[in-house]
Amino acid sequence: MKPFRKHAAISIDGGALKGVMVTRALAILEDHLGKPAHDIFRVTTGTSTGAIIAAGIGRGLSGARMYDLYCELGGVVFRKTLRSILWPLTRYRFSNKPLEDALRQYLGDGMMREFWTADPPTDVVITVFDLVEKRTRFVKPWKDEYCTWPIVKAVLASSTIPTTFPVVEGRYVDGGVGSYSNPCYIAAYELCFCLNWDPAETTLISLGTGREPHSLGTGDAEKFMVWDWIGHVIGAFMQTADDQQVHLVKTFFEKLDFRRFQVDFREPVRSNDPRDIPKMAQYGDELARKILNDETDRSMSITAKRTSKSL
């Protein structure tokens, strides 16, 4: 693996329990580098499960510790109840109380500004979608608007998958509802334009939570009924949005040492089913091997025309 540059940042996608993959890969990376992620990354950016991990890094939790917590708490947070059995006849599938309790226990009752006043400070950027104002909010520890937000509130809101968990404060849901399930462009913008880091001295690591396997053959879509389109359209939107963020970073931050890592699932992986945690752990090992061997994702092969405005 190529050494990191003077500054290092990390961006983590959304994906519910697929955070098992990322925390497993982080634990292996930490073993390789001989130091915890908190001592490596001064900017952490995350959406949904990525927000949990980004905040965990900011709080000093190791990848190994977070991996253990995902494995221990997955069955608690996504526990089968009468509500989950009756869903979608209910407004949401799971109570967010177990997740909120876990976040409070391991991240504490502090406010976002504590990431910035810590020694050393960490710029933790969390994406949250505001249903009332129809916009994505980028919750940051140094920004007056958000510095007094409780950490648990920001992370819980970013993790609130619509219909899976209840809406936070009647307005906030998963940051992936917008265009930022993959927040790597937000991380690049933050480190260059907000922190004024030199891209030529900076490494940005972007970790995906898996690409779904191909499920269609040529001509299959011709047989779709109306309801068949829902899952495929949502999947297509999310995948193209994720790849677009990679393309934006490559286009406008050419001097940045940007590395996007992703794995291709060979079979379906259920993001809210604890029974798939062992499978996710195996993909986490694969993701770690890619990181250590600098095997970046194929989305980075897209080339862009150079522009004088690139950094």
C-alpha positions as semicolon CSV with decimal commas, in nm:
position;residue;x (nm);y (nm);z (nm)
1;M;0,000;0,000;0,000
2;K;0,126;0,345;-0,091
3;P;0,201;0,558;0,217
4;F;-0,053;0,822;0,307
5;R;0,038;1,185;0,253
6;K;0,081;1,453;0,522
7;H;-0,296;1,485;0,572
8;A;-0,542;1,195;0,565
9;A;-0,921;1,186;0,548
10;I;-1,176;0,907;0,521
11;S;-1,525;0,892;0,371
12;I;-1,767;0,607;0,441
13;D;-2,085;0,513;0,253
14;G;-2,423;0,425;0,397
15;G;-2,546;0,067;0,416
16;A;-2,695;-0,026;0,758
17;L;-2,536;-0,350;0,883
18;K;-2,295;-0,345;0,591
19;G;-2,091;-0,127;0,826
20;V;-1,961;-0,467;0,942
21;M;-1,755;-0,474;0,621
22;V;-1,602;-0,133;0,677
23;T;-1,520;-0,181;1,045
24;R;-1,363;-0,518;0,967
25;A;-1,151;-0,359;0,694
26;L;-1,055;-0,070;0,925
27;A;-0,944;-0,315;1,194
28;I;-0,713;-0,487;0,944
29;L;-0,582;-0,151;0,819
30;E;-0,508;-0,045;1,177
31;D;-0,312;-0,366;1,236
32;H;-0,115;-0,301;0,917
33;L;-0,032;0,059;1,009
34;G;0,017;-0,009;1,380
35;K;-0,211;0,271;1,495
36;P;-0,585;0,336;1,542
37;A;-0,792;0,514;1,279
38;H;-0,830;0,809;1,518
39;D;-0,457;0,872;1,492
40;I;-0,463;0,852;1,112
41;F;-0,765;1,052;0,991
42;R;-0,830;1,413;1,087
43;V;-1,137;1,438;0,864
44;T;-1,406;1,169;0,879
45;T;-1,718;1,192;0,667
46;G;-2,008;0,950;0,671
47;T;-2,366;0,881;0,573
48;S;-2,600;0,650;0,767
49;T;-2,389;0,358;0,892
50;G;-2,091;0,561;0,766
51;A;-2,193;0,837;1,007
52;I;-2,179;0,589;1,296
53;I;-1,828;0,483;1,197
54;A;-1,708;0,839;1,123
55;A;-1,828;0,953;1,467
56;G;-1,677;0,643;1,627
57;I;-1,338;0,726;1,478
58;G;-1,376;1,083;1,604
59;R;-1,448;0,946;1,953
60;G;-1,138;0,728;1,943
61;L;-1,304;0,388;1,891
62;S;-1,082;0,143;1,706
63;G;-1,198;-0,043;1,397
64;A;-1,175;-0,370;1,592
65;R;-1,395;-0,235;1,870
66;M;-1,656;-0,103;1,627
67;Y;-1,654;-0,434;1,439
68;D;-1,727;-0,618;1,764
69;L;-2,009;-0,374;1,844
70;Y;-2,170;-0,422;1,503
71;C;-2,161;-0,798;1,549
72;E;-2,297;-0,776;1,906
73;L;-2,566;-0,515;1,848
74;G;-2,687;-0,604;1,499
75;G;-2,940;-0,851;1,635
76;V;-3,052;-0,600;1,899
77;V;-3,104;-0,303;1,667
78;F;-3,271;-0,514;1,396
79;R;-3,459;-0,742;1,634
80;K;-3,769;-0,916;1,499
81;T;-4,081;-0,791;1,678
82;L;-4,455;-0,778;1,613
83;R;-4,398;-0,440;1,448
84;S;-4,136;-0,580;1,209
85;I;-4,358;-0,878;1,129
86;L;-4,655;-0,655;1,046
87;W;-4,445;-0,412;0,837
88;P;-4,526;-0,256;0,586
89;L;-4,865;-0,219;0,755
90;T;-4,682;-0,013;1,020
91;R;-4,524;0,330;0,964
92;Y;-4,174;0,197;1,032
93;R;-4,020;-0,145;1,076
94;F;-3,795;-0,114;1,380
95;S;-3,787;0,105;1,690
96;N;-3,481;0,333;1,700
97;K;-3,453;0,305;2,079
98;P;-3,194;0,021;2,077
99;L;-2,981;0,212;1,825
100;E;-3,013;0,537;2,019
101;D;-2,917;0,365;2,345
102;A;-2,613;0,204;2,180
103;L;-2,501;0,534;2,028
104;R;-2,534;0,709;2,363
105;Q;-2,340;0,435;2,542
106;Y;-2,047;0,429;2,299
107;L;-2,038;0,784;2,160
108;G;-2,148;0,963;2,478
109;D;-2,389;1,249;2,544
110;G;-2,156;1,519;2,408
111;M;-2,218;1,775;2,136
112;M;-2,071;1,793;1,787
113;R;-1,833;2,073;1,887
114;E;-1,643;1,831;2,112
115;F;-1,490;1,669;1,805
116;W;-1,337;2,008;1,718
117;T;-1,220;2,101;2,068
118;A;-1,057;1,763;2,129
119;D;-0,679;1,719;2,113
120;P;-0,619;1,651;1,833
121;P;-0,937;1,786;1,672
122;T;-1,130;1,578;1,418
123;D;-1,358;1,733;1,159
124;V;-1,650;1,488;1,161
125;V;-1,897;1,565;0,881
126;I;-2,233;1,387;0,892
127;T;-2,496;1,402;0,618
128;V;-2,862;1,438;0,719
129;F;-3,161;1,495;0,492
130;D;-3,413;1,756;0,612
131;L;-3,762;1,659;0,490
132;V;-3,909;1,995;0,590
133;E;-3,663;2,208;0,392
134;K;-3,603;1,940;0,125
135;R;-3,225;1,964;0,145
136;T;-2,922;1,777;0,269
137;R;-2,762;1,918;0,583
138;F;-2,389;1,873;0,639
139;V;-2,354;1,860;1,016
140;K;-2,006;1,979;1,119
141;P;-1,846;2,034;1,462
142;W;-1,702;2,378;1,381
143;K;-2,014;2,530;1,226
144;D;-2,228;2,750;1,454
145;E;-2,549;2,601;1,318
146;Y;-2,455;2,250;1,423
147;C;-2,188;2,268;1,693
148;T;-2,450;2,233;1,968
149;W;-2,626;1,938;1,807
150;P;-2,591;1,627;2,027
151;I;-2,367;1,373;1,856
152;V;-2,632;1,106;1,907
153;K;-2,896;1,322;1,736
154;A;-2,679;1,382;1,429
155;V;-2,577;1,017;1,391
156;L;-2,926;0,882;1,464
157;A;-3,078;1,118;1,207
158;S;-2,822;1,020;0,942
159;S;-2,897;0,652;1,014
160;T;-3,275;0,684;0,990
161;I;-3,358;0,482;0,681
162;P;-3,711;0,585;0,580
163;T;-3,976;0,324;0,672
164;T;-3,709;0,128;0,864
165;F;-3,678;0,369;1,161
166;P;-3,902;0,654;1,283
167;V;-3,821;1,005;1,160
168;V;-3,604;1,208;1,400
169;E;-3,770;1,521;1,540
170;G;-4,035;1,495;1,272
171;R;-3,801;1,604;0,993
172;Y;-3,457;1,436;0,976
173;V;-3,376;1,112;0,791
174;D;-3,089;0,925;0,628
175;G;-2,842;1,147;0,441
176;G;-2,851;0,894;0,159
177;V;-3,202;1,011;0,069
178;G;-3,028;1,285;-0,129
179;S;-2,723;1,238;-0,347
180;Y;-2,475;1,158;-0,072
181;S;-2,499;0,793;0,020
182;N;-2,135;0,811;-0,092
183;P;-2,006;1,134;0,069
184;C;-1,654;1,137;-0,083
185;Y;-1,712;1,464;-0,270
186;I;-1,824;1,628;0,054
187;A;-1,501;1,510;0,217
188;A;-1,289;1,649;-0,067
189;Y;-1,472;1,982;-0,054
190;E;-1,435;1,998;0,324
191;L;-1,062;1,937;0,336
192;C;-0,981;2,169;0,043
193;F;-1,222;2,460;0,083
194;C;-1,303;2,456;0,454
195;L;-0,977;2,338;0,610
196;N;-0,755;2,471;0,330
197;W;-0,547;2,156;0,308
198;D;-0,323;2,131;0,004
199;P;-0,462;1,850;-0,217
200;A;-0,107;1,763;-0,321
201;E;-0,034;1,682;0,045
202;T;-0,358;1,497;0,117
203;T;-0,489;1,140;0,094
204;L;-0,863;1,073;0,084
205;I;-0,979;0,716;0,139
206;S;-1,336;0,638;0,028
207;L;-1,491;0,311;0,146
208;G;-1,800;0,163;-0,020
209;T;-2,037;-0,090;0,135
210;G;-2,069;-0,326;-0,157
211;R;-2,214;-0,329;-0,507
212;E;-2,518;-0,550;-0,562
213;P;-2,482;-0,843;-0,804
214;H;-2,640;-0,832;-1,148
215;S;-2,992;-0,975;-1,129
216;L;-3,119;-0,908;-1,479
217;G;-3,050;-1,057;-1,817
218;T;-3,100;-0,891;-2,153
219;G;-3,472;-0,860;-2,222
220;D;-3,586;-0,926;-1,862
221;A;-3,696;-0,565;-1,814
222;E;-3,942;-0,601;-2,100
223;K;-4,153;-0,824;-1,873
224;F;-4,166;-0,579;-1,580
225;M;-4,498;-0,489;-1,423
226;V;-4,535;-0,146;-1,262
227;W;-4,426;-0,264;-0,917
228;D;-4,121;-0,443;-1,058
229;W;-3,962;-0,112;-1,146
230;I;-3,947;0,026;-0,789
231;G;-3,649;-0,171;-0,659
232;H;-3,455;-0,151;-0,985
233;V;-3,503;0,224;-1,023
234;I;-3,400;0,291;-0,662
235;G;-3,096;0,065;-0,702
236;A;-2,996;0,231;-1,028
237;F;-3,032;0,578;-0,876
238;M;-2,818;0,494;-0,573
239;Q;-2,544;0,319;-0,772
240;T;-2,514;0,593;-1,032
241;A;-2,519;0,861;-0,760
242;D;-2,238;0,680;-0,576
243;D;-2,025;0,656;-0,889
244;Q;-2,100;1,018;-0,975
245;Q;-1,946;1,134;-0,648
246;V;-1,626;0,947;-0,739
247;H;-1,627;1,110;-1,081
248;L;-1,669;1,458;-0,927
249;V;-1,369;1,409;-0,696
250;K;-1,150;1,282;-0,980
251;T;-1,259;1,570;-1,204
252;F;-1,217;1,864;-0,968
253;F;-0,945;1,744;-0,729
254;E;-0,681;1,602;-0,962
255;K;-0,388;1,662;-0,725
256;L;-0,560;1,479;-0,441
257;D;-0,440;1,128;-0,360
258;F;-0,791;0,985;-0,388
259;R;-0,852;0,614;-0,343
260;R;-1,199;0,459;-0,373
261;F;-1,240;0,100;-0,256
262;Q;-1,545;-0,118;-0,317
263;V;-1,636;-0,487;-0,340
264;D;-1,877;-0,662;-0,574
265;F;-2,122;-0,893;-0,403
266;R;-2,146;-1,237;-0,557
267;E;-2,487;-1,296;-0,397
268;P;-2,752;-1,073;-0,235
269;V;-2,653;-0,930;0,104
270;R;-2,939;-0,813;0,327
271;S;-2,839;-0,488;0,495
272;N;-3,082;-0,522;0,788
273;D;-3,059;-0,895;0,856
274;P;-2,813;-1,000;1,132
275;R;-2,797;-1,348;0,981
276;D;-2,585;-1,204;0,700
277;I;-2,319;-1,061;0,934
278;P;-2,074;-1,354;0,877
279;K;-2,108;-1,298;0,502
280;M;-2,044;-0,924;0,550
281;A;-1,735;-1,000;0,758
282;Q;-1,592;-1,205;0,471
283;Y;-1,650;-0,916;0,233
284;G;-1,479;-0,695;0,491
285;D;-1,168;-0,912;0,459
286;E;-1,189;-0,869;0,081
287;L;-1,228;-0,493;0,117
288;A;-0,921;-0,484;0,343
289;R;-0,713;-0,677;0,089
290;K;-0,808;-0,424;-0,176
291;I;-0,704;-0,137;0,049
292;L;-0,369;-0,293;0,136
293;N;-0,301;-0,375;-0,231
294;D;-0,428;-0,037;-0,362
295;E;-0,686;-0,215;-0,580
296;T;-0,915;0,082;-0,633
297;D;-1,272;0,051;-0,758
298;R;-1,350;0,045;-1,129
299;S;-1,551;0,367;-1,092
300;M;-1,215;0,544;-1,073
301;S;-1,130;0,435;-1,426
302;I;-1,358;0,705;-1,565
303;T;-1,134;0,975;-1,709
304;A;-1,229;1,338;-1,729
305;K;-1,112;1,623;-1,945
306;R;-0,864;1,839;-1,756
307;T;-0,990;2,178;-1,649
308;S;-0,805;2,485;-1,531
309;K;-1,035;2,485;-1,226
310;S;-0,917;2,145;-1,104
311;L;-0,727;2,140;-0,775
